[in-house]
């Protein structure tokens, strides 16, 4: 498939979702339900299918891929913390810039894009890359807020963090462990169950991209343009530097294969994470800025990601 065709394949469900939103076919609460179905129901099936049928040798890429994620997160967090005062004198705006820029959409959008670019092997490594997403996201977000605002966290905050971990990280981690164990042990599953898993898995990637389009919000106050532009450029451009550093770092201790290196590089330039607003309630923030960075970085990434893909393939560095 050519690059223009890949762009169309990725963009079609996204803009279809945006079109449905403009036609008001789905109410806001229904959009949330669709997203919840994809995350809670459909995604675990495609994770299981992919890892259960993956080449056992691919499992060796789990540690280098997941460590690369931690390295990239560290550099993003430190970068937004260092630049926050240059973005805006308004603390709400600068705080929002930090929250929306430090963590990328590695799993939700990343899985869909990397599946189209590198097939099942790319998807497998993208899952490895994000296996510790929620624990790292919550811990790094907690540290970032503490550095920015000197916030003291009470029992209620940690209770919220615990619920977030249980509600979002528990099921994917259980599915990953179960699928890898069954794969390694050669445990077979009944044909009817395998077919059912395949059916749910087949709808996951289009559903992910469709729901991304449903989340777009294109209108915002002009005074927030600088923060939105800065967040978008850092996520989609400068992130490649962090990706290269991560690849060099994991190559010192492990032997990442070419697909893992390419996945790490592309994950490093994913747009803002859809769950960026999670910490907005724990620090003074401007939700319109967070929404703006999320929307514009995502829309722009639908064109920059194929460009990065093309450059990575032409560089032939890995």
C-alpha positions in Angstrom: 0.0 0.0 0.0 1.4 3.4 -1.0 1.9 6.3 1.5 -1.1 8.3 0.1 -3.3 5.2 0.4 -2.1 4.7 4.0 -3.0 8.3 4.8 -6.5 7.8 3.4 -7.0 4.5 5.3 -6.0 6.1 8.6 -7.8 9.4 8.0 -11.1 8.1 6.7 -12.5 6.7 10.0 -11.2 9.7 11.9 -12.9 12.3 9.7 -16.0 10.0 9.4 -16.2 10.3 13.2 -15.8 14.0 13.1 -18.5 14.3 10.4 -20.9 12.2 12.6 -20.2 14.6 15.4 -20.9 17.7 13.2 -24.2 16.1 12.2 -25.0 15.6 15.8 -25.8 11.9 15.2 -24.2 11.1 18.6 -24.9 13.0 21.8 -21.9 13.8 24.1 -22.8 11.0 26.5 -23.1 8.6 23.6 -19.6 9.5 22.4 -18.3 8.7 25.9 -20.1 5.3 25.7 -18.6 4.5 22.4 -15.1 5.3 23.6 -15.7 3.3 26.8 -16.8 0.3 24.7 -13.7 0.4 22.6 -11.3 0.8 25.6 -13.0 -1.7 28.0 -14.4 -4.3 25.6 -12.9 -4.2 22.1 -9.2 -3.3 22.9 -8.6 -6.3 25.3 -9.7 -8.6 22.5 -7.3 -7.3 19.9 -4.5 -7.3 22.5 -5.2 -10.9 23.4 -5.5 -12.0 19.7 -2.2 -10.3 18.8 -0.1 -11.5 21.7 -1.6 -15.0 21.7 -0.7 -15.5 18.1 2.6 -13.6 18.2 5.9 -15.2 17.5 7.3 -16.2 20.9 10.7 -14.6 19.9 8.9 -11.2 19.8 8.4 -11.4 23.5 12.1 -10.5 23.9 11.1 -7.0 22.7 8.8 -6.3 25.7 11.4 -4.9 28.1 13.3 -2.7 25.6 10.0 -1.3 24.2 8.5 -0.6 27.6 11.8 1.0 28.9 11.9 3.2 25.9 8.4 4.5 26.9 9.7 5.4 30.3 12.7 7.3 28.8 10.5 9.2 26.4 8.0 10.2 29.1 10.9 11.5 31.3 12.2 13.7 28.6 8.7 15.1 27.7 8.0 15.8 31.4 11.3 17.6 31.9 10.9 19.6 28.7 7.4 20.9 29.4 8.4 21.8 32.9 11.4 23.7 31.7 9.5 25.6 29.0 6.2 26.3 30.9 7.2 29.9 31.9 8.0 30.8 28.3 4.7 29.7 27.1 2.5 32.0 29.1 2.6 34.2 32.3 -0.9 32.8 33.0 -0.4 29.8 35.3 -3.6 28.2 34.1 -2.4 28.3 30.5 1.1 27.1 31.3 -0.2 24.3 33.5 -2.5 23.2 30.8 0.3 23.2 28.3 2.3 20.9 30.6 -0.6 18.5 31.2 -1.5 18.2 27.5 2.0 17.9 26.1 3.9 15.6 28.4 2.0 12.4 27.6 1.2 11.1 24.1 -1.6 9.0 22.6 0.7 6.0 22.4 -1.9 3.3 22.9 -5.2 4.6 21.6 -4.2 6.3 18.4 -0.7 4.8 18.3 -2.0 1.2 18.1 -4.2 2.0 15.1 -1.5 3.9 13.2 1.2 1.4 13.9 -1.0 -1.5 12.9 -1.5 0.1 9.5 2.2 0.9 9.1 3.8 -2.3 10.3 0.9 -4.9 10.6 0.7 -7.3 13.5 4.4 -7.1 14.4 4.1 -3.3 14.7 1.0 -3.6 16.8 2.7 -6.2 19.1 5.5 -3.8 19.8 3.2 -0.9 20.3 1.4 -3.0 23.0 4.8 -3.7 24.6 5.6 0.0 24.5 2.4 0.9 26.3 2.1 -2.0 28.7 2.9 0.2 31.7 1.2 3.3 30.4 -1.2 3.9 33.3 1.2 3.4 36.2 3.9 5.6 34.4 1.3 8.2 33.4 -0.1 8.6 36.9 3.3 8.6 38.6 4.9 11.0 36.2 1.8 13.2 36.2 1.9 13.3 40.0 5.6 14.3 40.0 5.0 16.9 37.3 2.2 18.6 39.2 4.3 18.5 42.4 7.1 20.3 40.6 4.9 22.8 39.0 2.6 23.7 41.9 4.2 22.3 45.0 0.9 20.5 45.5 0.4 18.3 48.5 -1.7 15.3 47.8 -4.3 14.1 50.3 -6.0 10.7 50.7 -8.7 11.6 48.2 -6.2 12.2 45.5 -4.4 8.9 46.0 -7.8 7.2 46.2 -8.6 8.7 42.8 -5.2 7.5 41.5 -5.9 4.0 42.8 -9.3 3.9 41.1 -7.8 5.1 37.9 -5.2 2.3 38.0 -7.7 -0.4 38.8 -10.2 0.8 36.2 -7.8 1.4 33.4 -4.6 -0.6 33.9 -5.8 -3.8 35.5 -7.7 -5.4 32.6 -5.0 -4.7 29.9 -2.2 -6.0 32.1 -4.2 -9.2 32.9 -4.9 -9.7 29.2 -1.2 -9.2 28.3 0.0 -11.7 30.9 -2.7 -14.2 30.1 -2.1 -14.0 26.3 1.7 -14.3 26.6 1.4 -17.2 29.1 -1.0 -19.1 26.8 1.2 -18.4 23.8 4.3 -19.6 25.6 2.7 -22.7 26.9 1.0 -23.5 23.6 -2.5 -23.6 25.2 -5.2 -23.8 22.5 -8.6 -22.2 22.7 -11.9 -23.6 21.2 -12.7 -22.5 17.6 -15.9 -20.8 18.6 -14.0 -18.6 21.2 -11.2 -17.9 18.7 -13.7 -16.8 16.1 -15.5 -14.5 18.6 -12.2 -12.9 19.6 -11.3 -12.4 16.0 -14.7 -10.7 15.4 -14.2 -8.2 18.2 -10.5 -7.6 17.3 -11.5 -6.8 13.7 -13.6 -3.8 14.7 -11.1 -2.3 17.2 -8.7 -0.3 14.9 -11.5 1.4 12.9 -13.4 2.0 16.1 -10.4 3.6 17.8 -9.8 6.0 14.8 -13.6 6.7 14.5 -13.8 7.7 18.2 -10.7 9.9 17.9 -12.7 11.9 15.3 -15.6 12.1 17.6 -13.4 13.9 20.2 -12.3 16.8 17.9 -13.1 20.3 19.0 -11.9 22.9 16.4 -12.9 26.2 18.0 -11.0 28.0 20.7 -10.0 31.5 22.0 -7.2 33.1 20.0 -5.2 34.0 23.1 -4.4 30.3 23.6 -2.9 29.8 20.1 0.7 30.1 21.3 0.3 27.4 23.9 -1.6 25.1 21.5 1.0 25.7 18.7 3.9 25.0 21.1 2.3 21.8 22.5 1.6 20.6 19.0 5.2 21.3 17.7 6.8 19.7 20.7 4.7 16.6 20.5 4.9 16.1 16.7 8.4 17.4 16.0 10.8 17.6 18.9 9.5 14.2 20.2 11.6 12.5 17.5 14.7 13.6 19.4 13.4 11.9 22.5 12.6 8.8 20.4 16.2 8.7 19.1 17.6 9.1 22.6 15.4 6.2 23.8 16.5 3.9 21.0 20.1 4.6 21.7 19.6 4.0 25.4 17.8 0.7 25.1 20.4 -0.4 22.5 23.1 -0.2 25.2 21.4 -2.9 27.4 19.2 -4.9 25.0 19.1 -5.9 21.3 15.9 -4.2 20.0 15.0 -5.4 16.5 14.4 -3.0 13.6 10.6 -3.0 14.0 10.9 -2.1 17.7 13.2 0.8 17.0 10.9 2.1 14.3 7.8 1.7 16.6 9.6 3.6 19.4 10.5 6.5 17.0 6.9 6.8 15.7 5.4 6.5 19.2 7.6 9.4 20.3 5.8 11.7 17.9 2.3 10.7 18.7 -0.2 13.6 19.5 -1.4 14.5 22.9 -3.1 11.7 24.9 -6.9 11.6 25.0 -6.7 11.2 28.8 -4.7 14.4 29.2 -7.5 16.2 31.0 -7.3 13.6 33.9 -5.1 15.8 36.0 -7.0 19.0 35.2 -9.0 18.8 38.4 -5.9 18.6 40.6 -4.2 21.8 39.5 -5.3 25.3 38.1 -5.8 24.7 34.4 -7.6 26.0 31.4 -9.5 23.1 29.8 -9.8 24.9 26.5 -6.0 24.9 26.1 -5.9 21.1 26.9 -8.6 20.5 24.4 -6.9 22.7 21.8 -3.6 20.8 22.0 -5.3 17.5 22.0 -7.4 18.4 18.9 -4.8 20.2 16.8 -1.9 17.8 17.6 -4.1 14.9 16.6 -5.4 16.4 13.4 -1.8 17.5 12.4 -0.4 14.1 13.3 -2.6 12.4 10.7 -0.3 14.0 8.1 3.0 14.2 10.1 3.0 10.6 11.1 3.0 9.3 7.5 5.8 11.8 6.8 7.9 10.5 9.7 7.2 7.0 8.6 8.5 7.8 5.1 11.6 9.4 6.5 12.3 6.6 8.9 12.0 4.0 6.1 14.2 6.1 3.8 16.9 6.7 6.4 17.3 3.0 6.7 19.1 3.6 10.0 17.8 0.5 11.6 
